[in-house]
Amino acid sequence: MISSSSLWILKPCPSKSSKFQSYPSLLPLSSPPPPCYRVFCRSGSSQRAASTADLSFALHDALDSSGIDTSHARENRKSFISQIQKLSDIERETSICINRCVDLGRTALYIAAEDGSLISHSSVSFPVDVFLERLDDLSMGYCSHYNSSCRLSPENFLESIENYLYFKKGFQRPGATNQAEPQALYLHSVLAHRSGSAVMLSLIHSEVLKMLRLWGLLDFDVEIFFPHDLHGLPRAYDKRKSKESDQPHIMTVQMLLEEILRNLKDAFWPFQHDHADSLFLRAAYAANCIDKSNVIQESGYHLASAKAAQRSLRRGACTSVRFGDMRGALSACERLILLKTDPKEMRDYSILLYHCGLYEQAQQYLKLYQETKSSSSQSRSTNPVSILEADAVEKLIVRLNLIAMEEGWTRPFSVKNFLGDQW
């Protein structure tokens, strides 16, 4: 029996049904060619997602105050939230191969759409539906080229999909030095260039499998083996033959969304020149909240390159993200907080706000982090990195309290340097 709070709905994708005429042999003769559908469910918002409605984020308002139009970014953020609000705690732990409550392809494109409008300042709306059609075309392309594969064994059937994606279509991982480049981290770019991160290739692979299941061509349970190295490709396998060693490589909905956003956070983190073990410590070093005796100094050449890269970003030109981008980092942090992942995301967001001169908001999120941490039953970590981070948090709290006493948050601040002109 289907609950009224979890109603399955099929939404047609535009201009697709005619493409099925080329492979009617895949379906029983009595069945009409199916239209292309994307599957999602209408469910009640989970309490975990709904609680984020009270959070106030700084990025869009700060950019507006700098004269940058954020209307497209705001719209795409709302669309992102509308997707993740469909997730319950159980659905967050559902494998991406069987999830139907969140349209993961659409959600990934909303992430790309928001960041694209923030960084390029484009006045043109991002064509989400165009790239969704391109994603659906992959599934239909497989059917038209492998119209006898439904008679294969499960192993050979899954192998034929891999051959289609990784050989015929040429999807691949980028080289080790290009893992953090934007075109490997955004779905629309991966679809265009056919080179992407492991999480993006996993998403594409799972979306193809879900469409094939919807059309009745896949009738057994499948998992995606997610590679944790720099070169491996995501592989589908018959779940009936899974081993205990496969468990760490299963990608859930929550893990996939976190991985997408953490990859972007890592790539856009503005403090890239030192080699601290955590992003927070890099920003803490830059804020003089921790001993700098072990910081590796950047050469004059690299600092000049950083300024040149940021000038290119200001013009909306493509450049390396080696030197980071505050807008992209803040955007990733805000969405990670909305996902209700690790409380440390609030801490990391806070120190970025501090660097932008948004002291009151920085203090608010640092307090939220401290409250969440104190309510946790976890004992104090003895890990050296965690100890350094805790010390830096205490110093940042003291500094923000002093600023509040001296200025009462009334001193005008400028966020344009980081968010508009980028150094």
C-alpha positions in Angstrom: 0.0 0.0 0.0 1.4 3.4 -1.0 1.3 6.1 1.6 -0.1 9.5 0.7 3.1 11.0 2.0 5.2 9.0 -0.5 3.4 9.2 -3.9 5.4 7.9 -6.9 5.0 10.1 -9.9 6.3 9.8 -13.5 7.1 13.0 -15.2 7.5 12.9 -19.0 10.7 14.4 -20.4 9.9 16.6 -23.4 10.5 15.6 -27.0 11.7 12.1 -26.3 9.1 9.5 -27.3 9.9 9.6 -31.0 13.4 8.4 -30.4 12.2 5.0 -29.3 10.9 4.2 -32.7 14.3 3.0 -33.8 14.5 0.0 -31.4 11.0 -1.6 -30.9 12.7 -5.0 -30.8 13.7 -4.3 -27.2 10.1 -4.5 -26.0 7.2 -7.0 -26.4 5.4 -6.6 -29.7 2.2 -5.8 -27.9 3.8 -2.9 -26.0 3.7 0.6 -27.5 7.0 2.5 -27.5 7.4 4.1 -24.1 7.9 7.8 -23.6 11.0 8.9 -21.7 10.2 9.5 -18.0 12.2 10.7 -15.1 11.1 9.2 -11.8 10.7 11.0 -8.5 8.5 10.7 -5.4 6.5 13.3 -3.6 7.1 12.8 0.0 6.8 14.8 3.2 9.9 16.8 4.0 12.0 15.2 6.6 12.5 17.0 9.9 16.2 17.1 9.3 15.8 19.0 6.0 13.0 21.2 7.2 15.0 22.6 10.1 17.4 24.3 7.7 14.7 26.7 6.8 15.6 29.0 9.7 19.2 29.3 8.7 20.3 32.6 7.1 23.2 32.4 4.7 25.4 35.3 3.7 26.6 34.7 0.1 23.8 35.9 -2.0 23.0 39.0 0.1 26.7 39.9 0.2 27.0 39.7 -3.6 23.8 41.8 -4.0 25.3 44.5 -1.8 28.3 44.5 -4.1 26.1 45.2 -7.1 26.1 41.6 -8.5 22.7 40.2 -9.5 22.0 36.9 -7.8 18.5 36.2 -9.0 19.4 33.2 -11.0 21.6 31.8 -8.2 18.8 32.2 -5.7 16.3 30.4 -8.0 18.7 27.5 -8.4 19.4 27.3 -4.7 15.6 27.1 -4.1 15.4 24.3 -6.6 18.3 22.5 -4.9 16.5 22.8 -1.6 13.2 21.5 -3.1 15.0 18.3 -4.1 16.9 17.6 -0.8 13.7 18.3 1.2 12.3 15.1 -0.3 14.9 13.0 1.6 14.0 11.2 4.7 16.7 9.7 6.9 16.2 6.3 5.4 16.2 7.6 1.8 19.5 9.4 2.5 21.1 5.9 3.1 19.5 4.4 -0.1 21.8 3.3 -2.8 21.9 5.7 -5.8 21.0 2.8 -8.0 17.5 2.4 -6.5 16.8 5.9 -5.2 13.7 7.5 -6.7 12.8 10.3 -4.3 15.4 12.7 -5.5 16.2 13.4 -9.1 20.0 13.3 -8.6 20.8 14.4 -12.1 18.6 17.4 -11.8 20.0 18.2 -8.3 23.6 18.1 -9.6 22.6 20.5 -12.4 21.1 22.9 -10.0 24.4 23.0 -8.2 26.2 23.7 -11.5 23.6 26.3 -12.4 24.0 28.3 -9.2 27.8 28.3 -9.2 27.9 29.2 -12.9 25.7 32.3 -12.3 27.8 33.3 -9.2 31.2 33.0 -10.8 30.5 34.1 -14.4 27.8 36.7 -13.4 25.8 35.5 -16.4 22.4 37.1 -17.0 21.3 34.0 -19.0 19.4 31.2 -17.2 21.3 27.9 -17.0 19.6 25.3 -19.4 19.0 22.6 -16.8 16.4 20.8 -19.0 18.8 20.7 -22.0 21.4 18.8 -20.0 18.8 16.5 -18.5 17.8 15.6 -22.1 21.5 14.9 -22.9 21.6 12.6 -19.9 18.5 10.8 -21.0 20.0 10.5 -24.5 22.8 8.4 -23.1 20.2 5.7 -22.0 18.4 5.8 -25.3 21.7 5.7 -27.2 22.6 2.5 -25.4 19.3 0.9 -26.4 19.7 1.8 -30.0 23.2 0.4 -30.2 22.8 -2.7 -28.0 19.3 -3.9 -28.9 20.2 -7.5 -28.3 21.7 -7.0 -24.9 18.5 -7.8 -23.0 19.1 -11.4 -23.9 22.6 -11.4 -22.3 23.5 -12.7 -18.8 23.4 -10.1 -16.0 27.3 -9.9 -16.0 27.5 -9.5 -19.8 24.6 -7.0 -19.8 26.4 -4.8 -17.2 29.6 -5.2 -19.1 27.9 -4.0 -22.3 26.8 -0.8 -20.5 30.3 -0.2 -19.3 31.7 -0.7 -22.8 29.1 1.8 -24.1 29.9 4.5 -21.5 33.7 4.1 -21.3 34.7 3.0 -24.8 32.0 4.0 -27.3 31.1 7.3 -25.5 34.6 7.8 -24.1 33.8 8.8 -20.5 36.9 8.8 -18.4 38.6 10.1 -15.3 40.9 13.2 -15.8 44.6 13.0 -15.1 45.8 13.2 -11.5 46.8 16.8 -12.0 43.3 17.8 -13.3 41.1 16.1 -10.7 40.0 19.4 -9.2 39.4 21.3 -12.4 35.7 22.6 -12.7 34.9 20.6 -15.9 35.5 17.4 -13.9 33.2 18.4 -11.0 30.1 19.7 -12.7 27.6 17.4 -14.4 26.9 19.5 -17.5 30.6 19.9 -18.2 31.2 16.1 -17.8 28.4 15.4 -20.2 30.0 17.8 -22.7 33.6 16.9 -22.3 33.2 13.2 -21.2 35.8 13.6 -18.6 34.8 13.7 -14.9 35.4 12.8 -11.3 34.5 9.4 -9.9 31.4 10.7 -8.3 30.1 12.3 -11.6 30.8 9.1 -13.5 29.0 7.2 -10.8 26.0 9.5 -11.1 25.9 9.1 -14.9 26.2 5.4 -14.7 23.5 5.1 -12.1 21.1 7.3 -14.1 21.5 5.1 -17.1 20.8 2.0 -15.1 17.7 3.6 -13.5 16.3 4.5 -16.9 16.9 1.0 -18.2 15.1 -0.4 -15.2 12.2 1.9 -15.8 11.9 0.7 -19.4 11.9 -2.9 -18.2 15.3 -3.8 -19.5 16.9 -4.3 -16.1 15.2 -6.8 -13.9 17.8 -7.6 -11.2 19.3 -5.5 -8.4 22.5 -3.6 -9.2 25.1 -1.7 -7.2 27.8 0.8 -8.4 31.3 0.0 -7.2 32.7 3.5 -6.4 36.5 3.7 -6.8 38.5 5.5 -4.0 41.7 5.8 -6.1 42.5 8.5 -8.7 42.2 6.3 -11.8 39.5 3.6 -11.3 36.1 3.8 -13.1 32.8 3.2 -11.4 31.6 -0.4 -12.2 28.1 -1.9 -12.0 27.7 -5.4 -10.5 24.9 -7.8 -9.7 24.0 -7.2 -6.1 23.2 -10.9 -5.6 27.0 -11.5 -6.0 28.2 -8.8 -3.7 30.8 -9.4 -1.1 31.4 -7.9 2.3 34.5 -6.1 0.9 32.2 -4.2 -1.5 30.4 -2.3 1.3 32.8 0.6 1.5 32.4 1.2 -2.2 28.6 1.5 -2.2 27.4 5.0 -2.9 24.3 6.2 -1.1 22.3 9.3 -2.0 23.7 11.3 0.9 27.2 10.2 0.2 26.9 11.2 -3.5 25.6 14.7 -2.7 28.2 15.2 0.0 31.0 14.0 -2.3 29.9 16.4 -5.1 29.9 19.3 -2.8 33.0 18.5 -0.9 34.9 18.1 -4.2 33.8 21.6 -5.1 34.6 22.9 -1.6 38.1 21.4 -1.8 38.6 22.9 -5.3 37.4 26.4 -4.6 38.8 26.8 -1.0 40.6 30.1 -1.2 43.7 29.2 0.9 45.4 26.7 -1.3 49.1 27.6 -1.0 49.9 25.9 2.3 49.8 22.2 2.9 47.9 21.9 6.2 45.9 18.6 6.7 42.5 20.4 6.8 40.9 23.2 4.9 40.0 24.9 8.2 43.6 25.0 9.3 44.6 26.6 6.0 42.1 29.4 6.6 43.1 29.5 10.3 46.8 30.0 9.3 45.7 32.9 7.0 43.7 34.4 9.8 46.7 34.2 12.3 44.6 31.9 14.5 47.4 29.3 14.7 51.2 29.1 14.8 52.6 29.8 11.4 56.1 28.5 12.1 55.5 25.5 9.9 53.7 27.3 7.0 55.5 26.8 3.7 55.9 30.2 2.0 54.6 30.6 -1.5 57.0 31.9 -4.1 56.5 35.3 -5.8 55.8 33.6 -9.0 52.9 31.6 -7.5 51.5 34.7 -5.8 51.6 36.6 -9.1 49.9 33.6 -10.8 47.2 33.6 -8.2 46.4 37.3 -8.9 46.3 36.6 -12.7 44.0 33.6 -12.2 41.6 35.7 -10.0 41.5 38.5 -12.7 40.5 35.8 -15.2 37.8 34.6 -12.8 36.5 38.2 -12.5 36.1 38.4 -16.2 34.2 35.0 -16.2 37.0 33.3 -18.0 37.9 29.6 -17.3 41.0 29.3 -15.2 42.7 26.8 -12.8 41.1 26.6 -9.4 44.5 26.0 -7.8 44.2 29.4 -6.1 40.5 29.0 -5.1 37.4 31.1 -5.3 35.6 32.5 -2.3 32.2 32.4 -4.0 32.5 28.8 -5.0 33.7 27.8 -1.5 31.0 29.6 0.3 28.3 28.2 -2.0 29.5 24.6 -1.4 29.6 25.2 2.4 26.1 26.6 2.5 24.7 23.6 0.6 26.6 21.2 2.8 25.0 22.8 5.8 21.6 22.5 4.2 22.3 18.8 3.7 22.9 18.5 7.5 26.1 16.6 7.2 29.1 17.2 9.5 28.8 20.0 12.0 32.3 21.0 11.0 30.8 22.5 7.8 29.4 25.3 10.0 32.9 25.9 11.5 34.5 26.0 8.0 31.7 28.3 6.8 32.3 30.6 9.8 36.0 31.1 9.1 35.3 32.0 5.5 32.8 34.6 6.6 35.4 35.9 9.0 37.8 36.4 6.1 35.0 38.3 4.2 34.6 40.7 7.1 31.1 39.2 7.9 31.9 39.0 11.6 28.4 38.8 13.1 27.4 35.9 10.8 30.8 34.2 11.4 30.1 34.3 15.2 26.6 33.0 14.8 27.7 29.9 12.8 30.7 29.3 15.2 28.2 29.3 18.1 26.0 26.9 16.2 29.0 24.7 15.7 30.0 24.8 19.3 26.4 24.1 20.5 26.1 21.1 18.1 29.5 19.8 19.2 28.7 20.1 22.9 25.4 18.2 22.5 27.3 15.4 20.9 28.4 12.4 22.9 31.8 12.2 21.2 34.8 12.6 23.5 37.5 15.1 22.7 39.8 13.8 20.0 43.4 13.1 20.6 44.2 13.4 16.9 46.9 16.2 16.4 45.0 17.8 13.6 41.8 17.9 15.7 43.7 19.4 18.6 45.1 22.2 16.3 41.6 22.8 14.9 40.0 23.1 18.4 42.7 25.5 19.4 42.1 27.6 16.3 38.3 27.7 17.0 38.9 29.0 20.5 41.2 31.7 19.2 38.7 32.7 16.5 35.9 32.9 19.1 37.9 35.2 21.3 38.8 37.4 18.4 35.1 37.6 17.2 34.0 38.5 20.8 36.6 41.3 20.9 35.5 42.7 17.6 31.9 42.6 18.8 32.8 44.5 22.0 34.9 47.1 20.2 32.7 47.7 17.2 29.3 46.3 18.0 29.1 45.0 14.4 28.5 48.6 13.3 31.7 49.2 11.4 31.0 49.1 7.6 32.7 46.2 6.0 33.5 45.5 2.4 33.0 42.0 1.0 33.7 43.1 -2.5 37.4 42.3 -2.2 36.8 38.6 -1.8 33.4 38.1 -3.4 33.4 40.7 -6.2 37.0 41.4 -7.2 38.6 38.3 -5.7 41.9 39.8 -4.4 
